């Protein structure tokens, strides 16, 4: 059973200043999302599901989806604020959907195969898709007491930007399995090395620390767990206007409850992203270098 790729594309880039999912970075107008899907298809994924805002559906399909529809099975899922259990009353102050786990939860009716989850605006590198696809195909038919999930772990040094701070999930690993993820919300490359800020103080982080870039692999069993867990989240936090149902938090609860294991697949790939507009020239240069080396055709979809 070939895996499905879920692309979370419903978020707006506040620090970037626009809808960076459709901002071209390739020589013929390709977006980061185009390279992600291309890499996934090369690695053995067979289907793509885009999680988008309903009001941006027409623009997204014209700018991104149309080309991809020509080369693989493609589906669109809307992440709606109103996609909640029937007995939950939406608070009047709530204006946006419920975060990354809710984006994945939105796909529960259309995804039946093992699947990967990625951010639309992050370039992960083909090697990451290859190890992820191999793992998902391996566990597709396995029946075990615990759910077998995975996460691609990046070296921190390969995930920072020169133009500001980033947020990363720093991983604790034991025997190749994820123990926990500590969210560090303000990480910068400073003169003294990579550091994160907390409570007004700077703290060092090892350059080779493994971090989560929100690149996960799951079996459809995750949806059944979310059907149980999302109502509990809403009962606790649903009245908070900015509360978010985060994917790492859901995974962490399953690990702590001994319901799932998460194999950390380590990669030396270098992350590319446009957290800030100043990042865009660097991303363009890096992609052109990969094109020059033959990793990608100059015109991406024409060669597929």
Backbone as JSON, one array per atom type, in Angstrom:
{
  "sequence": "XXXXXXXXXXXXXXXXXXXXXXXXXXXXXXXXXXXXXXXXXXXXXXXXXXXXXXXXXXXXXXXXXXXXXXXXXXXXXXXXXXXXXXXXXXXXXXXXXXXXXXXXXXXXXXXXXXXXXXXXXXXXXXXXXXXXXXXXXXXXXXXXXXXXXXXXXXXXXXXXXXXXXXXXXXXXXXXXXXXXXXXXXXXXXXXXXXXXXXXXXXXXXXXXXXXXXXXXXXXXXXXXXXXXXXXXXXXXXXXXXXXXXXXXXXXXXXXXXXXXXXXXXXXXXXXXXXXXXXXXXXXXXXXXXXXXXXXXXXXXXXXX",
  "N": [[0.85, -1.19, 0.0], [0.88, 2.0, -1.1], [2.08, 5.05, 0.29], [0.31, 8.06, 1.38], [0.56, 11.62, 1.0], [0.06, 14.19, 3.19], [-0.4, 17.6, 3.05], [-0.04, 20.39, 4.91], [-1.51, 23.31, 4.41], [-2.97, 25.49, 5.22], [-2.26, 27.69, 6.68], [-1.42, 31.15, 7.21], [1.46, 33.14, 6.55], [2.56, 34.96, 8.98], [4.91, 36.25, 9.95], [6.28, 36.3, 7.62], [4.75, 37.82, 5.93], [2.67, 37.35, 4.07], [0.97, 35.04, 1.8], [2.87, 32.56, 1.77], [2.9, 30.02, 0.76], [2.29, 30.04, -1.94], [4.22, 31.53, -3.13], [6.57, 32.07, -5.63], [9.69, 30.3, -6.01], [11.32, 28.86, -7.64], [13.0, 28.55, -10.92], [11.09, 28.68, -12.94], [8.79, 29.64, -11.82], [8.11, 27.83, -9.84], [6.91, 26.7, -6.65], [7.88, 26.18, -3.19], [6.27, 24.11, -2.28], [5.8, 22.69, -4.63], [8.27, 21.43, -5.11], [8.34, 19.82, -2.86], [6.2, 18.0, -3.29], [7.07, 16.85, -5.67], [9.44, 15.57, -4.8], [8.3, 13.75, -3.0], [6.76, 12.12, -4.7], [8.79, 11.02, -6.25], [9.94, 9.47, -4.3], [8.12, 7.48, -3.8], [5.54, 7.98, -2.87], [2.01, 8.07, -3.51], [-0.22, 9.66, -3.65], [-1.68, 12.87, -2.98], [-2.86, 14.99, -0.47], [-4.16, 18.06, 0.09], [-4.45, 20.31, 2.71], [-6.38, 23.02, 3.14], [-7.54, 26.48, 3.35], [-10.94, 27.14, 2.92], [-11.8, 29.5, 1.68], [-9.64, 30.18, 0.16], [-9.48, 28.33, -1.81], [-9.9, 28.38, -4.63], [-7.83, 30.05, -5.56], [-5.58, 28.65, -4.6], [-5.78, 26.19, -5.94], [-5.5, 27.0, -8.6], [-2.92, 28.13, -8.56], [-1.24, 26.17, -7.49], [-2.36, 23.51, -7.27], [-3.37, 22.69, -9.81], [-1.26, 21.94, -11.62], [-0.18, 19.78, -10.24], [-2.28, 18.01, -10.11], [-2.16, 16.89, -12.6], [-0.25, 14.93, -12.49], [-0.53, 13.16, -10.38], [-2.82, 11.47, -8.09], [-4.93, 13.73, -6.51], [-6.23, 15.56, -3.82], [-8.42, 17.79, -2.03], [-8.83, 19.17, 1.14], [-10.78, 20.98, 3.39], [-9.85, 22.92, 6.1], [-11.82, 23.61, 8.63], [-13.16, 25.85, 11.02], [-15.5, 25.05, 12.16], [-15.44, 22.3, 12.2], [-15.94, 20.28, 14.42], [-16.8, 18.2, 17.28], [-20.3, 17.26, 17.5], [-21.58, 18.0, 19.86], [-20.29, 20.19, 20.83], [-20.09, 23.62, 21.53], [-19.24, 26.39, 19.68], [-17.07, 28.96, 20.8], [-17.88, 32.44, 20.78], [-15.74, 34.2, 20.4], [-13.85, 32.84, 19.0], [-11.91, 32.66, 16.06], [-10.32, 31.29, 14.23], [-9.25, 28.07, 12.86], [-8.15, 25.02, 14.63], [-5.39, 24.39, 14.83], [-2.38, 22.35, 14.1], [-2.8, 19.58, 14.6], [-5.53, 19.48, 14.31], [-5.7, 20.1, 11.62], [-4.75, 17.72, 10.47], [-6.65, 15.96, 11.51], [-8.83, 16.82, 10.04], [-8.62, 15.36, 7.73], [-9.6, 12.85, 8.08], [-11.68, 11.45, 6.81], [-10.9, 10.92, 4.24], [-8.38, 9.77, 4.01], [-6.95, 6.68, 3.93], [-4.75, 5.09, 3.87], [-1.33, 4.42, 5.05], [0.36, 7.45, 5.99], [2.13, 10.53, 5.4], [2.89, 13.66, 6.99], [3.37, 17.03, 6.29], [4.62, 20.45, 6.42], [3.48, 23.07, 4.29], [5.23, 25.08, 3.54], [7.86, 24.38, 3.91], [10.97, 23.13, 2.82], [12.14, 19.96, 2.58], [13.96, 18.1, 1.54], [14.93, 15.42, -0.62], [15.95, 13.01, 0.41], [14.78, 12.79, 2.92], [12.11, 12.19, 2.34], [12.46, 9.74, 1.16], [13.36, 7.98, 3.22], [11.17, 8.16, 4.86], [9.04, 7.22, 3.27], [9.88, 4.56, 2.87], [9.74, 3.57, 5.49], [6.98, 3.82, 6.05], [5.84, 2.12, 4.15], [6.85, -0.25, 5.07], [5.58, -0.63, 7.57], [2.96, -0.84, 6.86], [1.4, -3.21, 6.73], [1.68, -4.31, 9.23], [0.7, -5.72, 12.34], [0.54, -4.75, 15.5], [0.86, -4.35, 19.08], [1.14, -1.69, 19.82], [0.78, 1.48, 18.14], [2.69, 2.09, 15.25], [4.53, 4.72, 14.55], [6.34, 7.46, 13.0], [8.98, 9.93, 12.78], [10.8, 12.43, 11.08], [14.01, 13.38, 11.88], [15.97, 16.26, 12.11], [19.27, 17.71, 12.02], [19.92, 20.38, 14.15], [21.59, 22.48, 13.26], [21.13, 22.5, 10.55], [18.75, 23.75, 10.16], [18.3, 26.42, 10.77], [17.86, 30.0, 10.33], [19.39, 32.91, 8.88], [18.18, 35.27, 9.32], [16.63, 35.94, 11.52], [14.59, 34.6, 14.13], [13.65, 31.16, 14.81], [11.23, 28.58, 15.49], [11.55, 25.46, 17.02], [11.15, 21.96, 17.61], [12.83, 20.33, 20.01], [14.29, 17.22, 20.28], [14.13, 14.42, 22.48], [15.63, 11.31, 22.58], [15.57, 7.77, 22.77], [17.06, 4.71, 22.3], [16.55, 4.93, 19.59], [13.91, 5.73, 19.5], [11.36, 8.18, 19.91], [11.19, 10.07, 22.83], [10.33, 12.5, 23.99], [9.31, 15.83, 22.96], [10.61, 18.98, 23.19], [9.4, 22.11, 22.92], [11.0, 24.85, 21.57], [10.72, 28.16, 21.33], [12.05, 30.37, 20.38], [14.69, 30.47, 18.68], [17.96, 31.25, 17.73], [20.74, 31.87, 15.51], [23.58, 32.83, 16.91], [26.48, 34.87, 17.84], [27.84, 33.36, 19.7], [27.06, 30.84, 19.07], [24.37, 28.49, 18.39], [21.45, 29.38, 20.03], [18.7, 29.46, 22.38], [15.99, 31.5, 23.51], [14.54, 32.06, 26.63], [12.39, 33.23, 29.08], [13.69, 35.7, 29.07], [16.38, 35.04, 29.09], [19.32, 33.69, 27.49], [20.08, 30.48, 26.21], [22.29, 27.79, 25.49], [22.21, 25.57, 22.63], [23.0, 22.37, 21.32], [24.58, 22.12, 18.17], [24.17, 19.82, 16.73], [21.89, 18.77, 17.74], [18.9, 16.88, 17.52], [16.0, 17.83, 15.82], [12.49, 18.38, 15.45], [10.8, 18.96, 12.43], [8.17, 19.04, 11.87], [7.58, 16.87, 10.23], [6.09, 14.04, 9.77], [5.2, 10.55, 10.11], [2.47, 8.37, 9.83], [0.06, 5.77, 10.61], [-3.35, 5.01, 9.6], [-4.57, 4.59, 12.05], [-4.18, 6.74, 13.71], [-6.29, 8.52, 13.36], [-8.49, 7.4, 14.68], [-7.59, 7.61, 17.31], [-7.52, 10.38, 17.54], [-10.22, 10.98, 17.31], [-11.08, 10.3, 19.82], [-9.47, 11.93, 21.42], [-9.63, 14.66, 20.64], [-12.2, 15.73, 21.47], [-11.68, 15.75, 24.25], [-9.62, 17.63, 24.4], [-11.04, 19.93, 23.56], [-12.88, 20.13, 25.63], [-11.23, 20.93, 27.7], [-9.85, 23.19, 26.7], [-11.38, 24.55, 24.85], [-12.78, 26.94, 25.23], [-10.88, 28.87, 25.15], [-9.77, 31.51, 23.19], [-7.5, 31.4, 21.53], [-6.38, 28.91, 21.71], [-4.59, 26.02, 20.61], [-4.63, 22.92, 18.93], [-2.16, 20.91, 18.89], [-0.12, 18.89, 16.78], [2.36, 17.57, 17.67], [1.78, 17.47, 20.43], [-0.39, 15.72, 20.59], [0.81, 13.36, 19.65], [2.76, 13.07, 21.64], [1.17, 12.49, 23.91], [0.15, 9.97, 23.22], [2.49, 8.48, 23.17], [3.34, 8.66, 25.84], [1.25, 7.32, 27.04], [1.8, 4.79, 26.28], [0.65, 3.88, 23.97], [1.65, 4.23, 21.47], [4.63, 4.06, 19.48], [7.31, 6.1, 18.33], [9.41, 6.14, 15.8], [12.48, 7.66, 15.25], [13.67, 8.96, 12.39], [16.67, 9.68, 11.19], [18.15, 12.37, 9.39], [20.48, 13.92, 7.14], [19.75, 15.93, 5.54], [19.27, 19.31, 4.4], [17.26, 21.78, 5.66], [15.15, 24.08, 3.99], [13.54, 27.2, 3.97], [11.09, 29.85, 3.95], [10.79, 31.66, 6.25], [11.07, 34.34, 6.74], [10.9, 37.19, 4.54], [13.43, 37.88, 3.74], [14.71, 35.47, 3.54], [14.18, 34.4, 1.08], [15.94, 34.89, -1.26], [18.13, 33.22, -0.58], [16.97, 30.69, -0.56], [16.23, 30.48, -3.25], [18.79, 30.44, -4.45], [19.86, 28.08, -3.38], [18.13, 26.13, -4.43], [18.63, 26.47, -7.14], [21.25, 25.58, -7.24], [20.84, 22.85, -6.71], [19.39, 22.18, -8.98], [21.36, 22.63, -10.91], [23.07, 20.56, -10.25], [21.65, 18.44, -11.12], [19.63, 17.35, -9.59], [17.04, 18.22, -9.8], [14.84, 18.87, -12.59], [15.05, 21.8, -14.68], [12.59, 22.94, -15.37], [10.03, 22.01, -13.55], [7.53, 20.36, -13.57], [7.12, 19.8, -16.23], [8.86, 17.83, -16.93], [7.94, 15.55, -15.78]],
  "CA": [[0.0, 0.0, 0.0], [1.74, 3.17, -1.22], [1.63, 6.07, 1.24], [-0.3, 9.34, 1.0], [1.2, 12.8, 1.56], [-0.82, 15.28, 3.63], [0.32, 18.87, 3.06], [-0.77, 21.4, 5.68], [-1.33, 24.56, 3.67], [-4.04, 26.41, 5.59], [-1.76, 28.8, 7.51], [-0.84, 32.35, 6.62], [2.78, 33.44, 7.12], [2.5, 36.29, 9.58], [6.24, 36.88, 9.97], [6.72, 36.44, 6.24], [4.01, 38.93, 5.35], [1.83, 36.97, 2.93], [0.68, 33.63, 1.63], [4.13, 32.09, 1.23], [2.74, 28.73, 0.09], [2.19, 30.22, -3.39], [5.26, 32.46, -3.56], [7.51, 31.3, -6.45], [11.11, 30.29, -5.66], [12.03, 28.15, -8.69], [13.29, 29.36, -12.11], [9.9, 28.79, -13.78], [7.64, 29.93, -10.98], [7.8, 26.75, -8.89], [6.86, 27.01, -5.23], [8.46, 25.14, -2.34], [5.33, 23.01, -2.24], [6.01, 21.89, -5.85], [9.44, 20.58, -4.89], [7.98, 18.82, -1.85], [5.39, 16.96, -3.92], [7.95, 16.17, -6.63], [10.3, 14.67, -4.03], [7.48, 12.68, -2.45], [6.42, 11.19, -5.78], [10.02, 10.3, -6.58], [10.24, 8.55, -3.19], [7.16, 6.38, -3.74], [4.19, 8.37, -2.48], [1.13, 7.91, -4.67], [-1.4, 10.53, -3.56], [-1.46, 14.08, -2.21], [-4.04, 15.64, 0.1], [-3.85, 19.42, 0.55], [-5.36, 20.89, 3.7], [-6.36, 24.44, 2.8], [-8.69, 27.28, 3.74], [-11.96, 27.08, 1.88], [-11.87, 30.77, 0.96], [-8.49, 30.28, -0.76], [-9.45, 27.11, -2.63], [-9.76, 28.69, -6.06], [-6.46, 30.55, -5.79], [-4.61, 27.58, -4.36], [-5.84, 25.19, -7.01], [-4.95, 27.6, -9.82], [-1.49, 28.41, -8.43], [-0.48, 24.99, -7.06], [-2.98, 22.21, -7.47], [-3.65, 22.28, -11.19], [-0.11, 21.22, -12.18], [0.02, 18.52, -9.51], [-3.37, 17.13, -10.51], [-1.81, 16.23, -13.86], [0.77, 13.89, -12.31], [-0.87, 12.19, -9.32], [-4.11, 11.64, -7.45], [-4.86, 14.93, -5.69], [-7.49, 15.85, -3.13], [-8.39, 19.0, -1.22], [-9.63, 19.11, 2.36], [-10.87, 22.29, 4.01], [-9.77, 22.98, 7.56], [-12.89, 24.52, 9.04], [-13.35, 26.1, 12.45], [-16.72, 24.36, 12.6], [-15.26, 20.84, 12.19], [-15.81, 19.9, 15.82], [-17.87, 17.28, 17.67], [-21.63, 17.86, 17.42], [-22.05, 18.51, 21.16], [-19.44, 21.3, 21.26], [-20.55, 24.94, 21.11], [-18.11, 27.26, 19.37], [-17.07, 30.24, 21.52], [-18.03, 33.55, 19.84], [-14.46, 34.9, 20.15], [-12.95, 32.0, 18.19], [-11.92, 33.1, 14.67], [-9.52, 30.45, 13.32], [-9.26, 26.65, 13.22], [-7.61, 24.59, 15.92], [-3.98, 24.02, 14.85], [-1.86, 21.34, 13.19], [-3.48, 18.29, 14.78], [-6.86, 19.64, 13.72], [-5.53, 20.0, 10.16], [-4.68, 16.29, 10.15], [-7.99, 15.44, 11.85], [-9.72, 17.17, 8.94], [-8.42, 14.41, 6.63], [-9.95, 11.52, 8.55], [-12.65, 10.78, 5.94], [-10.37, 10.71, 2.89], [-7.08, 9.09, 4.03], [-7.12, 5.3, 4.41], [-3.44, 4.43, 3.77], [-0.29, 5.11, 5.82], [0.5, 8.79, 5.43], [3.08, 11.49, 5.95], [2.38, 15.01, 7.19], [4.41, 18.06, 6.16], [4.22, 21.84, 6.24], [3.52, 23.47, 2.89], [6.24, 26.09, 3.24], [9.19, 23.88, 4.28], [11.66, 22.24, 1.89], [12.7, 18.94, 3.47], [15.01, 17.32, 0.89], [14.4, 14.14, -1.09], [16.34, 11.91, 1.28], [13.82, 12.67, 4.01], [10.94, 11.48, 1.82], [12.82, 8.34, 0.87], [13.35, 7.18, 4.46], [9.8, 8.18, 5.36], [8.26, 6.31, 2.43], [10.3, 3.18, 3.15], [9.2, 3.18, 6.79], [5.52, 3.68, 5.98], [5.51, 0.9, 3.41], [7.22, -1.39, 5.91], [4.62, -0.85, 8.66], [1.59, -0.81, 6.34], [0.65, -4.42, 7.04], [2.03, -4.85, 10.54], [-0.29, -5.69, 13.42], [1.26, -4.8, 16.77], [0.1, -3.84, 20.23], [1.19, -0.23, 19.79], [0.84, 2.08, 16.81], [4.05, 2.36, 14.79], [4.61, 5.99, 13.86], [7.73, 7.9, 12.82], [9.24, 11.35, 12.61], [12.12, 12.7, 10.53], [14.77, 14.26, 12.76], [16.99, 17.07, 11.44], [20.25, 18.37, 12.87], [19.52, 21.77, 14.35], [22.4, 23.37, 12.44], [20.61, 22.5, 9.18], [17.37, 24.24, 10.15], [18.18, 27.8, 11.25], [17.92, 31.05, 9.33], [20.27, 34.03, 9.23], [17.43, 36.52, 9.31], [15.72, 36.07, 12.66], [14.47, 33.41, 14.98], [12.75, 30.08, 14.4], [10.76, 27.69, 16.55], [11.86, 24.06, 16.71], [10.9, 20.98, 18.65], [14.09, 19.63, 20.3], [13.86, 15.85, 20.57], [14.84, 13.48, 23.35], [15.51, 10.01, 21.9], [16.14, 6.62, 23.47], [17.02, 3.5, 21.46], [15.97, 5.26, 18.28], [12.51, 6.1, 19.62], [11.11, 9.49, 20.48], [10.72, 10.1, 24.21], [9.56, 13.73, 24.12], [9.72, 16.97, 22.15], [10.54, 20.24, 23.92], [9.25, 23.22, 21.98], [11.79, 26.05, 21.82], [9.98, 29.08, 20.49], [12.87, 31.5, 19.91], [16.05, 29.96, 18.46], [18.73, 32.08, 16.81], [22.17, 31.67, 15.29], [24.23, 33.98, 17.51], [27.94, 34.82, 17.78], [28.3, 32.28, 20.59], [26.5, 29.57, 18.61], [22.91, 28.43, 18.35], [20.89, 29.54, 21.37], [17.28, 29.79, 22.45], [15.66, 32.46, 24.55], [13.42, 31.73, 27.51], [12.32, 34.1, 30.26], [14.66, 36.78, 28.94], [17.75, 34.53, 29.14], [19.76, 32.87, 26.36], [20.57, 29.16, 26.59], [22.9, 27.14, 24.32], [21.69, 24.32, 22.1], [23.99, 21.72, 20.47], [24.29, 22.26, 16.73], [23.75, 18.53, 16.18], [20.65, 18.31, 18.38], [17.86, 16.5, 16.55], [14.79, 18.62, 16.0], [11.33, 18.06, 14.61], [10.36, 19.97, 11.48], [6.78, 18.71, 11.57], [7.53, 15.88, 9.16], [5.68, 12.87, 10.52], [4.61, 9.42, 9.4], [1.45, 7.72, 10.65], [-0.93, 4.87, 10.02], [-4.69, 5.6, 9.82], [-4.98, 4.44, 13.45], [-4.12, 8.04, 14.38], [-7.59, 9.19, 13.31], [-9.33, 6.87, 15.76], [-7.11, 8.2, 18.55], [-7.95, 11.78, 17.56], [-11.66, 11.02, 17.57], [-11.22, 10.24, 21.28], [-8.69, 12.95, 22.12], [-10.02, 16.03, 20.3], [-13.23, 16.21, 22.4], [-11.06, 16.04, 25.55], [-8.94, 18.92, 24.24], [-12.03, 21.0, 23.53], [-13.45, 20.26, 26.98], [-10.27, 21.64, 28.54], [-9.32, 24.44, 26.14], [-12.23, 25.07, 23.79], [-13.23, 28.31, 25.5], [-9.75, 29.79, 24.96], [-9.88, 31.95, 21.79], [-6.3, 31.14, 20.73], [-5.85, 27.58, 21.99], [-4.32, 25.23, 19.4], [-4.52, 21.47, 19.06], [-0.9, 20.7, 18.19], [0.19, 17.51, 16.43], [3.33, 16.96, 18.6], [1.16, 17.21, 21.73], [-1.18, 14.5, 20.43], [1.76, 12.25, 19.58], [3.36, 12.91, 22.96], [0.23, 11.81, 24.8], [0.08, 8.56, 22.83], [3.74, 7.85, 23.59], [3.33, 8.55, 27.3], [0.26, 6.31, 27.41], [2.27, 3.52, 25.74], [-0.21, 3.48, 22.86], [2.38, 4.39, 20.21], [6.06, 4.34, 19.43], [7.66, 6.99, 17.23], [10.78, 5.92, 15.36], [13.09, 8.88, 14.74], [14.45, 8.7, 11.18], [17.61, 10.79, 11.14], [18.56, 12.78, 8.05], [21.46, 15.0, 7.01], [19.23, 16.92, 4.6], [19.24, 20.7, 4.88], [15.97, 22.44, 5.54], [15.05, 25.41, 3.39], [12.22, 27.76, 4.19], [11.0, 31.31, 3.87], [10.18, 32.2, 7.46], [11.09, 35.78, 6.52], [11.11, 37.52, 3.12], [14.88, 37.91, 3.48], [15.17, 34.11, 3.28], [13.83, 33.96, -0.27], [17.1, 34.77, -2.17], [18.93, 32.05, -0.21], [16.25, 29.51, -1.03], [16.37, 30.46, -4.71], [20.16, 30.02, -4.79], [20.03, 26.67, -3.03], [17.39, 25.31, -5.4], [19.35, 26.52, -8.41], [22.4, 24.68, -7.11], [20.34, 21.48, -6.86], [19.07, 22.02, -10.41], [22.64, 22.54, -11.62], [23.64, 19.24, -9.97], [20.81, 17.42, -11.73], [18.64, 16.81, -8.65], [15.72, 18.59, -10.32], [14.85, 19.52, -13.9], [14.87, 23.24, -14.58], [11.14, 23.15, -15.36], [9.77, 20.84, -12.72], [6.45, 19.45, -13.93], [7.2, 19.44, -17.65], [9.7, 16.63, -17.09], [7.37, 14.41, -15.05]],
  "C": [[0.89, 1.24, 0.0], [1.19, 4.31, -0.35], [1.07, 7.33, 0.57], [0.49, 10.47, 1.66], [0.13, 13.82, 1.91], [0.02, 16.54, 3.75], [-0.54, 19.9, 3.78], [-0.51, 22.78, 5.09], [-2.38, 25.6, 4.04], [-3.55, 27.64, 6.34], [-1.25, 29.97, 6.69], [0.48, 32.64, 7.31], [2.84, 34.83, 7.7], [3.85, 36.98, 9.59], [6.74, 37.14, 8.56], [6.0, 37.59, 5.55], [3.15, 38.57, 4.16], [1.62, 35.49, 2.88], [1.89, 32.98, 0.97], [4.01, 30.74, 0.54], [2.71, 28.88, -1.43], [3.18, 31.25, -3.91], [6.31, 31.7, -4.36], [8.96, 31.44, -5.98], [11.94, 29.59, -6.74], [12.18, 28.98, -9.95], [12.09, 29.54, -13.03], [8.64, 28.96, -12.93], [7.26, 28.84, -10.0], [7.8, 27.27, -7.45], [7.57, 25.9, -4.44], [7.57, 23.91, -2.33], [5.44, 22.11, -3.47], [7.18, 20.93, -5.66], [9.14, 19.5, -3.86], [7.2, 17.67, -2.48], [6.22, 16.17, -4.92], [8.83, 15.15, -5.9], [9.5, 13.48, -3.49], [7.13, 11.65, -3.52], [7.65, 10.38, -6.2], [10.34, 9.23, -5.54], [9.2, 7.44, -3.03], [5.79, 6.73, -3.19], [3.28, 8.38, -3.72], [-0.01, 8.92, -4.72], [-1.09, 11.71, -2.67], [-2.8, 14.63, -1.74], [-3.6, 17.0, 0.63], [-4.9, 19.86, 1.54], [-5.27, 22.4, 3.54], [-7.56, 25.16, 3.42], [-9.69, 27.29, 2.59], [-12.0, 28.36, 1.05], [-10.71, 30.97, -0.01], [-8.44, 29.13, -1.75], [-9.2, 27.42, -4.1], [-8.36, 29.16, -6.39], [-5.44, 29.45, -5.64], [-4.61, 26.56, -5.5], [-5.25, 25.73, -8.3], [-3.43, 27.74, -9.74], [-0.64, 27.17, -8.15], [-1.1, 23.69, -7.57], [-3.11, 21.76, -8.91], [-2.5, 21.48, -11.79], [0.05, 19.85, -11.53], [-1.07, 17.52, -9.85], [-3.05, 16.35, -11.78], [-0.88, 15.03, -13.66], [0.45, 12.89, -11.22], [-2.28, 12.45, -8.8], [-4.02, 12.77, -6.42], [-6.22, 15.22, -5.08], [-7.3, 17.09, -2.26], [-9.34, 18.83, -0.04], [-9.62, 20.51, 2.97], [-10.76, 22.16, 5.53], [-10.73, 24.05, 8.04], [-12.94, 24.65, 10.56], [-14.5, 25.27, 12.99], [-16.6, 22.84, 12.59], [-14.92, 20.38, 13.6], [-16.92, 18.91, 16.16], [-19.22, 17.99, 17.78], [-22.08, 18.5, 18.73], [-21.22, 19.69, 21.67], [-19.98, 22.61, 20.68], [-19.36, 25.86, 20.88], [-18.18, 28.55, 20.18], [-17.13, 31.39, 20.51], [-16.71, 34.23, 19.47], [-13.53, 34.11, 19.23], [-13.06, 32.37, 16.72], [-11.19, 32.16, 13.71], [-9.58, 29.0, 13.76], [-8.29, 26.32, 14.35], [-6.17, 24.07, 15.87], [-3.65, 22.82, 13.99], [-2.51, 19.97, 13.36], [-4.89, 18.34, 14.2], [-6.8, 19.58, 12.2], [-5.49, 18.54, 9.73], [-6.03, 15.63, 10.42], [-8.99, 15.7, 10.73], [-9.67, 16.16, 7.79], [-8.97, 13.02, 6.94], [-10.89, 10.76, 7.61], [-12.08, 10.41, 4.58], [-9.04, 9.95, 2.86], [-7.24, 7.73, 4.7], [-5.8, 4.51, 4.41], [-2.48, 5.07, 4.76], [0.03, 6.46, 5.17], [1.59, 9.58, 6.14], [2.39, 12.83, 6.07], [3.55, 15.98, 7.1], [3.78, 19.44, 6.17], [4.37, 22.22, 4.77], [4.71, 24.35, 2.56], [7.65, 25.67, 3.66], [9.71, 22.94, 3.19], [12.45, 21.24, 2.75], [13.85, 18.15, 2.86], [14.54, 15.91, 0.55], [14.76, 12.98, -0.18], [15.37, 11.7, 2.42], [12.57, 11.91, 3.55], [11.24, 10.01, 1.56], [12.78, 7.48, 2.13], [11.94, 7.11, 5.05], [8.92, 7.21, 4.58], [8.6, 4.86, 2.72], [9.73, 2.71, 4.48], [7.7, 2.93, 6.7], [5.1, 2.44, 5.19], [5.84, -0.35, 4.23], [6.15, -1.68, 6.96], [3.19, -0.99, 8.17], [0.79, -2.04, 6.75], [0.91, -5.0, 8.4], [0.89, -4.71, 11.54], [0.45, -5.84, 14.74], [0.43, -4.14, 17.86], [0.04, -2.31, 20.22], [1.23, 0.26, 18.35], [2.3, 2.38, 16.46], [4.05, 3.64, 13.95], [6.09, 6.38, 13.7], [7.78, 9.41, 12.64], [10.62, 11.5, 12.0], [12.81, 13.73, 11.41], [15.91, 14.94, 12.01], [18.01, 17.59, 12.45], [19.92, 19.85, 12.94], [20.28, 22.72, 13.43], [21.87, 23.51, 11.01], [19.23, 23.12, 9.07], [17.21, 25.69, 10.6], [18.28, 28.78, 10.09], [18.86, 32.15, 9.82], [19.49, 35.3, 9.54], [16.44, 36.68, 10.46], [15.67, 34.78, 13.43], [13.53, 32.4, 14.35], [12.29, 29.35, 15.64], [11.02, 26.26, 16.12], [11.5, 23.19, 17.91], [12.17, 20.15, 18.88], [13.74, 18.26, 20.89], [14.75, 15.16, 21.6], [14.55, 12.08, 22.81], [16.17, 8.93, 22.74], [15.94, 5.38, 22.61], [16.31, 3.74, 20.14], [14.53, 5.69, 18.31], [12.37, 7.45, 20.31], [10.56, 9.36, 21.9], [9.85, 11.34, 24.44], [10.11, 14.78, 23.17], [9.53, 18.22, 22.99], [10.49, 21.39, 22.91], [10.09, 24.41, 22.44], [11.32, 27.11, 20.82], [10.82, 30.22, 19.92], [14.32, 31.04, 19.82], [16.74, 30.84, 17.43], [20.16, 31.58, 16.68], [22.86, 32.93, 15.78], [25.75, 33.82, 17.44], [28.5, 33.68, 18.6], [27.78, 30.91, 20.16], [24.99, 29.63, 18.58], [22.37, 28.46, 19.77], [19.38, 29.76, 21.28], [17.03, 30.69, 23.64], [14.44, 31.98, 25.33], [13.5, 32.6, 28.74], [13.4, 35.17, 30.26], [16.11, 36.35, 28.98], [18.05, 33.69, 27.9], [20.4, 31.58, 26.86], [21.14, 28.46, 25.35], [22.14, 25.87, 23.92], [22.77, 23.68, 21.23], [23.6, 21.84, 19.0], [23.8, 20.97, 16.12], [22.53, 17.96, 16.9], [19.63, 17.96, 17.31], [16.58, 17.26, 16.87], [13.71, 18.14, 15.04], [11.02, 19.25, 13.71], [8.92, 19.72, 11.03], [6.68, 17.84, 10.33], [7.33, 14.51, 9.83], [5.18, 11.77, 9.6], [3.68, 8.66, 10.32], [0.74, 6.62, 9.87], [-2.3, 5.47, 10.31], [-5.22, 5.41, 11.24], [-4.96, 5.77, 14.2], [-5.49, 8.7, 14.41], [-8.52, 8.7, 14.41], [-8.9, 7.45, 17.11], [-7.55, 9.66, 18.66], [-9.44, 11.91, 17.82], [-11.94, 10.97, 19.07], [-10.6, 11.45, 21.96], [-9.17, 14.37, 21.84], [-11.16, 16.53, 21.2], [-12.67, 16.53, 23.79], [-10.33, 17.37, 25.51], [-9.94, 20.07, 24.29], [-12.67, 21.21, 24.89], [-12.54, 21.08, 27.89], [-9.97, 23.05, 28.03], [-10.23, 25.12, 25.12], [-12.71, 26.49, 23.99], [-12.12, 29.34, 25.31], [-9.69, 30.22, 23.5], [-8.67, 31.65, 20.93], [-5.69, 29.77, 21.0], [-5.68, 26.79, 20.7], [-4.1, 23.77, 19.76], [-3.32, 21.04, 18.23], [-0.63, 19.21, 17.95], [1.24, 16.9, 17.37], [2.73, 16.65, 19.97], [0.32, 15.94, 21.69], [-0.26, 13.28, 20.43], [2.38, 11.99, 20.95], [2.45, 12.19, 23.94], [0.13, 10.33, 24.48], [1.34, 7.81, 23.26], [3.74, 7.64, 25.11], [2.33, 7.5, 27.79], [0.63, 4.92, 26.92], [1.33, 2.98, 24.66], [0.52, 3.52, 21.52], [3.87, 4.48, 20.47], [6.3, 5.23, 18.21], [9.14, 6.78, 16.92], [11.32, 7.21, 14.77], [14.03, 8.52, 13.58], [15.38, 9.88, 10.97], [18.03, 11.08, 9.7], [19.6, 13.88, 8.14], [20.98, 16.06, 6.02], [19.2, 18.3, 5.25], [17.86, 21.29, 4.62], [16.11, 23.77, 4.82], [13.64, 25.92, 3.64], [12.27, 29.26, 4.13], [10.2, 31.82, 5.06], [10.06, 33.72, 7.34], [11.34, 36.04, 5.04], [12.6, 37.54, 2.76], [15.45, 36.53, 3.19], [15.03, 33.71, 1.81], [15.04, 33.89, -1.23], [17.97, 33.55, -1.86], [18.27, 30.76, -0.69], [16.37, 29.38, -2.55], [17.75, 29.94, -5.12], [20.35, 28.53, -4.52], [19.32, 25.76, -4.01], [18.09, 25.32, -6.75], [20.59, 25.64, -8.38], [21.98, 23.22, -7.28], [19.95, 21.19, -8.31], [20.35, 21.84, -11.21], [23.29, 21.17, -11.42], [22.8, 18.1, -10.55], [19.78, 16.81, -10.8], [17.21, 17.09, -9.1], [15.87, 19.09, -11.76], [14.61, 21.01, -13.73], [13.39, 23.6, -14.53], [10.53, 21.91, -14.76], [8.75, 19.9, -13.32], [6.46, 19.04, -15.39], [7.94, 18.14, -17.87], [9.09, 15.4, -16.44], [6.51, 13.53, -15.96]]
}
